[in-house]
Amino acid sequence: MSTYREITHNGLWKQNSILAQVLGLCPTLAVTTTLTNSVSLGLATALVMALSNLTVSALRAFIPYEIRIPVFILIIATLVTMVDLAFNAWLHDLYLILGIFIPLIVTNCIVLARVEAFAAKNPAWRSTWDGFMMGVGLTGVLAVLGAVREFVGQGTVLSGIEMIIPGAQAIHVLPEDYPGFLISILPPGAFIFLGLMIAVRNWMDARANARAAELARRQHLEAQAA
């Protein structure tokens, strides 16, 4: 259980693919104009990461080391194609909005990095959990970024939810005559808000490290006094 807790902590916070490793910025900046788009792409990526980690871990003993990268990419591309076809079939309107960014999951550094760094060296279920939690960490960042950009830019939350749940409507947090803040839903807004999120994470980590260092210092002084 301690291993799975560590994997969960790494995926959600310590090794978060966006806030810590700053990977996958292209879809992060392009798709996070609304909460609906952000969560949809994040969950699609999480599914691909979990299944690719599971597949690679299960087959790692049969994959020659010299050709492992092409084989990993082939596995990831197959899974992404399945997800792409599923979106096209069952969520066509959303598929048209996300566009090229679903197929581009194949080239996302996050997916290949976890396959190479973790799944190729660990058991299947542990690798699956690692891929899923890395995807959930990614989805969480995309969701927060998308919600903030949508709220500031349009005054709504869950715009476009009717593409997933027929009959549902966006939540107008601000009055409907809110003029909007255009820069929020443009690329500069994505850079600004993402930079603020990374700054907050670094600040929180710095505070946690300072508290840990102070606790260690006190324990050292108490041990010397004893």
N, C-alpha and C positions, 0 to 999 in steps of 0.2 A: 504493500500500500504506500510506503514511503516513496518508492520509485515512481508510482503513478502520481502522487502528490507533487513530486518534483517536476515531472513532465508537465503537469497542469500549470504549475507556477511559471515554468519556462515559457510555455506557449502563450499564456495570458499576459505575462508581465516581463519577466526577466529577459527573455529572448524574443519578445514580441517583434514580429517580422517588419512592422512599419515603424513603431516608436523606437525600438532598440537597434534593429539592423538596417532600417531605412531601405527596405526592398519593396518592389512592386509599386513604385510611385506613379507609373503611367496610369493604371486603372484607378489608383487611389485619387489622383487629382482630376481625372476625366469623368468618372462615373458618379462621384459623391455629390451630385447636385440635389438629390432627394434621398430621404431615408429609405424609401422603397427600393430604388435602384441600388443603393449601397448594400443593403442586407441581402438582396437577391444575388448580386455578384459575389458577395462574401460567402454565402452558404454554398454556392456553386463551387467556389474555390476550395472550401473546407471539405466538400464531398470528394472532389478530385484528389485532394491531398491525402485524405484517409484511405481511399481505395488504392491509390498509387503506392502508398507506404505498405499497405497490406500485401499487394501483389509482388512488389519488389522483395519484401522480406521473405515471403513464401518461396520465391524463386531464386533467392540470392545464391544458393549453393550450386545452381545450374547455369549461372550467368558468368561467362569468362571475364576475368578482370579487365582484359585489354579492350573489350567492346562494351563495357558496362554502360557508359554514357549514352551511346546510340540506342541501346536496349531500353534504358530508363526513359529516354525521350519517346521511344515508340510506345511504351506502356502508357505514359502520360497522355500522349496524343490520342491514343485509342479511347481512353476514359473521357477526355475532353470532348471528343467527337460524339460520344454517347450523351453527355450532358447537353451539348449544343443541339443535338437532334431532339432531345426531350423538351428543351425550352421552346424550340420551333414548333413542336407538335402541341404542347399543352399550355404554353404561356407565350403565344405568338406576338402579342402586342408588346410585352416586356422584352421579348427576344429582339424585336426591331429597334428598341431603344438602346439596349445594351450593345447590340451590333457586334462589331469586331472584337470586343473585349472578352467575350466568352471563348472564342477560338484562341485568343492570345494568352489564355491561361497556360497553354503549352509552353510558352516562352517565359513564363513568370519565374524569376529566379528563386522565389520562395519554395515552389513545388520541387524543383530539381535539387535545391540545396538540402531539403529535409530528406529526400530520397537517398542522396549521396552520403549525407553526414550521419543519418540515424537509421533509416530503414534497411540499408545494406549491411548493417552491423548488429541488428537487434532482432529479437523474436517478433513474430507476426502481430500478436495482440498489442504488445507494447508499442510497436511501430504504428499500428493503426491509431492508437490513442494519441500518440505524438502528432501525427498528421492532422487528426481531428482538432486537437487543442490548439495547434498552430493556426488552423483555419478559423477556429472560434475567436482566437485573439485578433486575427486579421479582421474578421467580421465585426467585432466589437469596435475597433478603431474606425472602420468604414461607417458603421452605424452612427457613432457619435459625430463624426465629421459631416456625414450627410444630413443628420438632423439639425445640426447647428447652421450649416449653410442654407438649408431649406427654410428654417425658421427666420433667420436674419434676412434672407433674400426675398422670401415670399410671404412670410407670416403664417405658414402652414406646417403641418406635420403629416407624413404618410400621403403626400401627393402621389397620385398614380396607383394607389392601392387597389382601385377597381380593376386593374389589369390582372391582379392575382385573385381577389375576392370580388366576384361580380356583385354590384349593388352597393358596395362599400364606398365611402367618401372620405376625402381628406379632412383632417381636423384643422379648422381655422382658429389658431391660437390668438392671433391678432385680428382686429376688424377687417372685413373684406375690402374696405377702401384703403388698406395699408399700401402705400406706393411701392414698397419693396426697396431693397438695397442691392442694386445690380451687381456690384463688385463681388458680393458674397457668392453668387452662383457662376461667376467667371473664374478662369484659372488663377488670377491673382488672389482671389478670396480663398481658394483651396490651399495655396502656399501659406497664406497668413495664418489660417486656422490650424493647419497641420503643424506649422512652426510653434504656435502657442501650445498645442498638445504635447509636442516633444519637450518643450521648455518646462511644462508642468511636471511631466514624468521625471525629468532630470532633477528638478527641485525636490520632488518627493523622495527620490533615491538618495539624494545628498543628505536630506534630513534623517532618513533611516540609517545611513552610514554613520552620521555624526552621533546619533543616539547609541548605536552599537559600540562605537569607539569610546564614548563616555562611560557606558556600562562596563566595558572591558577594563577601562582605567580604574574605575571604582573597585571592581573586583580584585584587581591587582594590588591596590592600596590596602584593601581589607586583608588580603592574604599576607602582605608584608607585615601589617600590624599584628596579625595573629601569630 
